């Protein structure tokens, strides 16, 4: 009788091992496979955010197929702790691995709003531009003279956003 129990236990253990290896192989393929995103998006990662919130946000926007695999892949590649705050351009069809690399890389925002201070000898202007994720080109949302004009809403909201980039152009 003990021989049958040991034999059944060994069979179940081998079956469990085969299922575990199969599950891990499937998860690795999902993590590296092309993503479901049809159009590029700007992903906002707020300061103090964690990989769980980012995964939920990406799943809501349809950029990843499985938030759990995304989090486990980021943890396994030891990149979860390098999450950066900012606005990141996520290309259409980006894999989960590519998204993790984008948001844990150098920390530079690749998407979102940009404020340009243009200074010349006799004038100065401020221009607020927003990156259109689908065309990947900046569109001017506001341009004004800071001495003469009132601050537009586009500028005040960009000024309060931590992901806004600032540039100074001197002519």
C-alpha positions in Angstrom: 0.0 0.0 0.0 2.8 2.4 0.9 4.3 1.7 -2.5 1.1 2.9 -4.2 1.0 6.1 -2.1 4.6 6.9 -2.9 4.1 6.2 -6.6 1.0 8.5 -6.7 2.9 11.2 -4.8 5.8 11.0 -7.2 3.4 11.2 -10.2 1.7 14.2 -8.8 5.0 15.9 -8.0 6.2 15.4 -11.6 2.9 16.7 -13.0 3.1 19.7 -10.7 6.7 20.4 -11.9 5.7 20.2 -15.5 2.7 22.5 -15.0 5.0 25.0 -13.1 7.6 25.0 -15.9 4.8 25.4 -18.5 3.3 28.3 -16.6 6.6 30.1 -16.2 7.4 29.7 -19.9 4.0 31.1 -20.8 4.5 34.1 -18.5 7.9 34.8 -19.9 6.5 34.8 -23.5 3.6 37.1 -22.4 6.1 39.5 -20.8 8.3 39.7 -23.9 5.5 39.5 -26.6 4.1 42.5 -28.5 1.5 44.3 -26.4 -2.1 45.0 -27.2 -1.9 48.8 -27.4 -3.2 50.0 -30.8 -2.2 53.7 -30.4 0.6 55.4 -28.6 -0.2 56.8 -25.2 1.4 59.2 -22.7 1.8 57.4 -19.4 1.8 59.6 -16.3 3.8 58.2 -13.4 3.2 60.4 -10.3 5.8 60.9 -7.6 5.5 58.2 -4.9 3.9 55.8 -7.3 4.7 52.1 -7.2 4.7 49.4 -9.8 1.3 48.1 -8.7 -0.4 51.4 -9.5 1.5 51.7 -12.8 0.4 48.2 -13.7 -3.2 49.0 -12.9 -3.1 52.2 -14.9 -1.5 50.4 -17.9 -4.1 47.6 -17.7 -7.0 50.2 -17.6 -5.5 51.9 -20.7 -5.1 48.6 -22.5 -1.3 48.8 -22.8 -0.7 45.4 -21.1 -2.6 42.1 -21.1 -1.9 41.1 -17.5 -1.0 43.4 -14.6 0.3 40.5 -12.4 2.7 39.3 -15.1 3.9 42.9 -15.6 4.6 43.4 -11.9 6.3 40.0 -11.5 8.4 40.6 -14.6 9.5 44.0 -13.3 10.3 42.4 -9.9 12.2 39.5 -11.5 14.3 41.9 -13.6 15.0 43.9 -10.5 13.7 47.2 -12.0 10.7 47.9 -9.7 12.8 49.9 -7.4 14.1 52.2 -10.2 10.6 53.5 -11.1 10.8 57.2 -12.2 8.1 59.8 -12.0 7.3 61.6 -15.2 5.4 61.3 -18.5 6.5 58.6 -20.8 5.6 57.8 -24.4 4.4 54.2 -24.7 4.6 53.1 -28.4 1.8 51.1 -29.9 2.5 47.4 -29.6 5.1 47.9 -26.9 5.8 44.7 -24.9 5.7 44.7 -21.1 9.5 44.5 -21.0 9.8 47.6 -23.2 7.4 49.5 -21.0 9.4 48.6 -17.9 12.6 49.7 -19.6 11.0 53.0 -20.6 9.7 54.0 -17.2 12.8 52.8 -15.2 15.5 54.1 -17.6 17.2 57.4 -17.4 14.2 59.2 -15.9 13.8 61.7 -18.6 10.2 62.4 -19.5 9.6 61.5 -23.2 6.0 62.7 -23.4 3.8 65.4 -22.0 4.1 69.2 -21.6 7.0 71.4 -22.4 7.4 75.1 -21.5 9.8 77.1 -23.6 11.2 80.5 -22.4 12.2 82.5 -25.5 14.4 85.4 -24.6 15.6 87.9 -27.2 17.2 91.4 -27.0 13.9 93.3 -27.1 11.2 90.8 -26.0 10.5 87.6 -24.2 7.7 85.0 -24.7 6.6 81.8 -23.1 5.3 78.9 -25.2 3.5 75.9 -23.8 3.6 72.7 -26.0 2.0 69.4 -25.5 3.2 66.2 -27.2 0.5 64.5 -29.3 1.0 60.8 -28.6 -0.5 59.6 -31.9 1.5 61.9 -34.2 4.5 62.2 -31.8 4.8 65.9 -32.6 4.5 68.9 -30.2 1.4 71.1 -30.6 1.5 74.7 -29.2 -1.3 75.1 -26.7 -0.4 78.6 -25.5 2.0 81.4 -26.3 2.2 84.7 -24.4 4.3 87.6 -23.3 4.8 87.2 -19.5 5.2 91.0 -18.9 2.0 92.1 -20.8 -0.3 89.1 -20.8 -2.2 87.3 -18.1 -1.1 83.8 -17.4 -3.2 81.3 -19.4 -4.7 78.2 -17.9 -2.4 75.9 -20.1 0.7 77.5 -18.5 -0.6 77.4 -14.9 -1.5 73.7 -15.2 1.8 72.9 -16.8 3.7 74.8 -14.1 2.0 72.7 -11.4 2.7 69.4 -13.2 5.9 67.7 -12.0 6.5 66.0 -15.4 6.7 69.4 -17.2 10.0 70.0 -19.0 11.4 73.5 -19.2 13.7 74.9 -21.9 15.3 78.3 -22.3 16.0 79.6 -25.8 18.2 82.7 -26.0 18.4 84.7 -29.3 
